[in-house]
Amino acid sequence: MGGFSKHPARVQQALLRGLLRRAADTEWGRRYGFGEIARARDAVAAYQARVPLHAYADFEEDIRRIREGVRDVIWPGAFRHFAVSSGTTSAGKIIPVSADMLAANRRFTLSVGLTYLARTGNIGYLLGKHVALPGRIEEDPAYPGMKIGEVSGLQAEHVPFLYRHILQAVPNEMAFLPNWEEKLRTVARRTVGMDVRCLIMVPSWSMTFFDELVRQHREQFGSDARTLADVWPRLQVFIAGGVALSSYRDLLQEKIALPNLRFLEVYGASEGFFSFQSDANDPAMLLHIDNGVFFEFVRMDEIDDPNARRYTLGEVETDVRYGLFVSTCSGLWSYPVGDIVRFAETAPHKILVAGRTSEMMDAYGEAVFSEEARHALYAACERTGARVRDFHVAPNFPSPDRPPAHQWLVEFERSPDSMDRFARAIDDYLNEANRHYRIRREAQAFGLPDVVALPPGAFYAWLRETRRQVSGQTKVPRMSERREIADAVLALYPMETPAGERR
């Protein structure tokens, strides 16, 4: 049940046939003729000819009916579990999660563990406790008998019996506490004295958890702990997901301070779990091609074309940005995940997540993706000794005394030696990496990046102000061509200097 095959296109076509056969007698199956498509000589071509790319709006009314208990709509039978998408651009889309998908996600998790063991031979991480910070789930107040919440919480409720009773350090009733701050304190208090070998959590929130853990270690044991190495000296592996690990890796290494710690990144969403880092020395993630998800890819330069070509695994190329669409064993059909991926390799298929389809800065024709923004920040940190905890980029529109620019709101863990050098390093990287950016800068369409240093906890304060509930899956949007987020964050921390002088 691995991600590699000598014939990935055949594996994916067989998987699609199986999905179509299973759903042939559903409402969607009858609408599109799934049974006939499954019998076609080329099932992929027949599927793409009959079934269009969809949006969430195409499913929304049917999902409402499914939540009411209607059976056989998009997938055979009834659903009892629903994931609230924590995508950075939505207020919370409800994604049905079938029993088949829960099983597929368990297989994915097992594959991650087995691959790590095969690569490293390190059985030691199974000899201590594992700490995770999953999202919360609860009985749906609007639909009794249904469970709703974040997909990580749904998976936590369905982990294997032996894992729950032997390795899992935090019981689910504690992991599902509704108040995020109380949850961090409670989990830290329970685990601070344990022999923890494995961490599974979102990198952006782990630093807050680490700070609380170190604080409690000092308080409980009268220690002078400063890093995670002082608290959990046998920690061996950090499994990261939810946001790009690359943005946080250096900062995590400083806070953990264990030189032999291995980092593994996984890529999953409410719609399914898709890929994982099979080699700790290679940041690209192995696509899991035979686990309940059929993949399609649309080039980002064609993403708005309703007739855009839909590429499959046998057709994709390396270093091209694609929007990701999936058809799944939860009854999603050519559904947009909302992420941009690019292939680092195609034998086997390894991907990097380049950002959200909605997170691209093109206010002045520069076409900067969030992946490039992350790399630019990393380059600036390398040049100036800074460490970044979180960030958001928005356009800073011109005024009579200021040219337009990109405004970078940055929450530093360690400030740069020079804000001006930090801004110029961002600019230098983007000029080198992005032809559109360079052309627009040379034409003076916009100026040098305007970097605003935010106080510690600024983005968390904004999340608490604007989100009904904050959890380990809540993310700060990286880029927006609108200023709602930037203005709301800055409103919490008014600057004494004019906007054009913020550095």
N, C-alpha and C positions, 0 to 999 in steps of 0.2 A: 504494500500500500504506500509506496514511496512516490517521490516527485519525478524521478528520472525514468525515461524509457527510450529505447532506440527508435521508437516509432510514435512520437507524441501526438501527431495528427490522427493516427489510427486510434490511439487510446481515447482521445477527446471525441472522435466521431462515435465510437462505441458507447462512450458515456452519454453523449447526447441522445443516441437512439434509446438507451435505457430510460432516460428521463422522459422522453416523449411517450414511450410505451406506458410507463407508470401513470402519466397524466392524461392519457388519451381519452378517458371517459369523464374528465372534469369539464367544467363549463368552458374554460380556455382551450382545452384539448379539442373539444367539438368545434369551437369557433374557428380554430386555425387548421383543423385536420391533422392533429398530431399523429394519429395512427397511420395515416397515409404517408406522412413525411418520414416516419420511422421505417417504413418499408422501402423508401426510395433508395436507388443505387448509391446516390451521393446525398446522404441525409443532411449534411451541413449546407450544401447549396440549396436544397429544397427548403430547409428551415429558414435560411436567410431570404429566400424569394417570397416566402409567405408570411413570416413573422417579422414585423418591423422593430426597430429600436424603440424602446419604451421610456417613459419618464414615470416618476412616482405618481403623478396625477392619474395615470392610466390604471393604476392599481388601487387608488385611494378608496373609492366607493366599495370595491369588492373586499378590501381589507376591513372596512366597517362591518360588512355583512359577515365576514369570517369571525370577527370578534363577537358577533351576536350568536355564533354557533352554527352558521350555515356550512354545510359540508361540500366537498368535491367542487370547489370553485376554481382555485389555481393549482391545487395539489390534492391527491386523494385523501379523503377522510376529513376530520376536524382538527383544528389547531387549539392548543392549550397554552402556548408560550409565544410571547411577542417581545421583540427587542425595540427599544427606543433608540434610534440612531443618534449618536453623539457627534455627527458630522458638524464641522465648524460653521456651516452656512445655513443650517436648518434649525427650526424651532423644535424639532423632534419628530422625525418620521417614524411611523410604526411599521415594523417589519415582522411578518409572521415567521416563526422558527419551528419547523416540523420536527417530529421525533427522528426522522432520517437525518436532518441537519445536525441535531444535537449529537447523534452517533458519529456523523462525519467529523464534527469538530473534536470529539474525543479521539478519533483515529489520528487526526492531525496532531493533537497534543502528544500522543504516544509516539508518533513519528519524530517529533522534535527531540524527545528524550532518548529514543533509540539511536537516532543519528548522532546525537552528542556523545553517547556512550561508544558507538562504533568509531567515531573520529578520534576520541581522546583516550578511550580505555579507562576513564576515570569513574570508578563506581562510588567514589567517596561522597559524591553529592547526594547519594541515596542513603547515606548513613546518618544524616541529621535531618532537621526540620526544613520545610519549605514555607516561605512567607509570601502571600499574595495580597493585593489590595483590589479585589474585584468590585465592580459596580453593584448597586443595590437592586434587588428585585422585590416585588410585593404582589399581593393579590390586586388585580385591577379593580379599583373602586366602581368603575362604570360597568364592568362585565364580571360579575362574581364567578369564581371558578377558573378564571384566566390569570396567568402569571405574566407580569409585565415589568420591564426594567432593562438594564444594560446587558449586552450579550455575554460579557465576562461574568456577570452574576448568574445568568442562566446556566452557563457552563460550570460555575462553581457548585451549583446545586446538583449537577449531574456527573461529578467526578466519580471515578471508580471507588468502591467501598474501601479497598485496602489503602488507597492513597489518602482518603479522608481520615482514616483511623490510625495510620502509621506516620505519614509524612506531613500532612497538613497541620501547620502550627496554629492557625486561627480558625475557630469554629465559625460556621456560616452566620449564626445569629449575631456574632460580633462583627463579621465582615460586612454585614448588611445594615449596620447602624445608619440611620438616615442623616444624622449630622456629621459632616465630613471632619470637622475639627475634633469632635468627640471620638470619632472612629480612629483617627490617627493616634490620639492619646491612648485609647484603649488597646489598640493593637501593639503600640510601642511598649506599654506597660506589661502586656502579657508575654511578649517575645524577647524583652531586653536581656533576660538571663538564659535564653535557650541556645542550644548548639545549632545555629541556622547555617545551612549549606547552600540554599538556593533562594533567590529573590525573583518574583514575577510581578512586574508592575510597570506603569507608565513612567518614563524617565523624568518628565516635567514635574511630576508630583513627588518623585522619590526624594528629592532634596529636602522638601519640607518634612517628610517622614524621617529622614536621616537626622535632621536637626533636633526633632522631638526625641528620637531614640537616644542620641548622645546626651541630651539634657536629662532624660530619665535615668540613664546609666550613672551619670554623676550624682544624681539625687538619691538613687536607691543603694548604690554601692560606695558612695563617697569617693568616686574615682576622678581622675583628671582626663577622662576620655575626650578626644578631639575628633576622631574619625571613626568610621565603621569598623576599621581594623581593631580598634580598642574594644568594640562591643561584640562583634562576631568574627573572631580571628580565623575561623575555619570556613568562612563563606567562600564558595568556589565558582558559582555561576550566577550571572544576572541575565534573566530573560526579559527583554524589553519589547513593548509594543505600544500602539496608540499614537505615538509621534515619532519622528525620525530620531534614531539613536545618535546619529552623527552630530546633531546640534548640542548634545549633552555629554558626549563620551568623556571629553577631557575633564569637565567639571565633576562628573561622577567619579572618575579615577582619583581625583584629588580628595573628594569627600570619603571615598571608601578606603583608599590607600593600601590596597592589597595588590602587589605587583603581578601575582599569578592568577588573578580573577579573570574569568572568561566572560565576554559579553556575547549574547546571542539575540538577534533581532527577529521578531515574527511580524507578519503582516496579516491582519484579519480585520473584519468589519462586521456589522450587524448582519450583512448578507452572507457571510461565510468566512472561513479561514483559508488564506490563499497561498502563502509562501513563508519560508523560514530560512534563516541563515544556516546553511549546512556546514560551512567552514568558517571558523572564528576569525580567520585571517582574510576573509573575503567578504566585504560588506554587502555584496549582491545576494539576493535571497532565492532559493530554489523554489520554483513554482510547483505546487502540488497538483498534478494534472489528472489524477484519477480518484477524486474524493468528493464527488457530488456536485462539482461546479464545472460548467462548460464556459470557456473564456472566449470573448471577442474583443477586438481592439480597433479603435477608430483614431486615425492620426489627428493630432490636435489642430493642425492647420486645416482640417476638414470637419471639425467637430460640430459646427453649426449647420452643416449641409445635410438636409434630410435624406439625401441620396448618397451619402458618403459610403465609401467602400468599408466593409467590415472584415478585418483581417483575423485569421486564426493562427494557431501556433506554428503551422507549417509555412506561414507567409510573413511573419513579422521579421523586422530587421533590428539590428543593434543600434543603439544611440538615436532612436527616433522616439519622440514623445507621443504616447497613445492615451486616449481616454479608455478606461476599463469598463466593459459591460459583461454581465454574468447571467447565465441561466442555471438554476439551482434546484436541488432536491427539496426546497421549500416552496417551489412554484413561482419563482421570479423568472421572467422570460425576457432575455436581452435587456436587462435592467442596468441602469447606470450607477456604478458604485460612487462616482464623483471624484475618483482619484486619477492622477496622471502617473503612468509608469513608463519606464524605458528598459529595454533589454540590454544587460551587460554581456550576456552570452545566449546562444540559442541551441547549444549542445553541451550540456543540458540547458534548459531554459531558466535563466536567472534574471531577476528583475531588481530594479531600484525604484522606490516611490519618489516621484519628482514633485509631489504636491497635490493640491485639490484643483479640479477643473475650474472652480470659481475663484481660485487664488492666483491671479496673474496680474501684474502691474503693467498696464498699457495705456495709461492716461495721456502719454505723449508719443505713442508709437514705439515704445522701447521694448515691449514684450518680455518682461522679466518674470520668470517663474519662481515659486517659493524655494525650489531646490537651489537655484542660483543665489537667492538671498541668503540661504543657510550657508552656502559655501563662501559667499562674500564676507559674512560675519566671522566665519572660521579664519579666513585669511587676515581679517582685521585683528582678531584676537592674537593670532600668531605674531603679528607685527608689533603689537602694543602691550602684550602681556595680560590682556583682559580675559575675563571669563563671563560669558553671557548666560543668564538664567532664563530669560524669555524676551520676546520681541514682537513687534507689529509694525508693518510698513503701510503708509498711506500717502496719497499725493498731498503736497502742501501748495495750494494754488497761489498764483501770483497776487501781489498787492502793489500799490504804487512805489513802495520802497524795497520790494523784494521779488526776485525772480521765482518762477515755479521750481519745485524740487520734490524729491522723495523725502518724506519725513520718517525717520526710524525711531520709534519709541523702544528703548532698550532698558531692560532691568538687568543690571550688572551684578554678578556675584563678586567680581573684582574689577575695579575701574581701570580703563586703559591709562597708559602713561601720558597720553595726549589725546584729547577728544578730536582735535583737528587731524592728527595722524590717523586716528581710527576712521574718521569719515573719508579721508583720502584713500585709505586702504580698501574700503568698500568700493569706492569709485574706481580705483585701479583694477580691482578684480573684475568688476562688471564690464569695464571697457575692454578687458582682455577676453572675457568669456562670452560676451553677447554682442554680436555685430550690430543689432538694432539699437542697443543702448549706446554703443560708441558713436554711431552715425548721428543719433539725436543729441548726444552731448556735444559733438563737434559742431553741430548746427545751433548750439545754445538753446535748444528747445526747453531745457531745464538745467538747473545748477547742481552744485556739489550736494551730496546727501546732507540733510539737516538731522543731526543725531541729538535726541533728547534723552538724557539719562534720568530714568525714573527711580524713585526710592524703593527699597526692598519691600516686596509684598504688594506692589502697585497693581499688577494684573490680577492677583487673587482678590484684592479689594474690589476691582471692577467686576470680576465674575460674581462675587457675592451680591453686588448691587443689581446685576442684570440677569442672573440665572435663578430660576425657581429652586434649583437644587444643584449644588456643586459636588462632584465626585471625582474619583480617580480617572474617569474617562473624559472629563470636561477639558476642552482644549481652547487655547487662545488662537484665534485666526491669525495667520501669518501675514496676509496681505489683503488689502481691499482698495478698490478704486473709489470708494466712498469714504467719508470722514467720520461716520457715526461712531465707530469704535475709538478712533484716535481722539476725537473731541470729548467723548465720555470719559476716557482714561485721564486726559489732561484736565478735565473739569474737577476731578478728585484731587489733583495736585497742581494748582495754578502756579505758574512760573512768574517770578518777579521781572524777568527780562523779556523784551519783545520776542515774538516767535522767531524772527529771523536771526536772533542772537543766541538761541538755545544751543548749547554744546555741552 
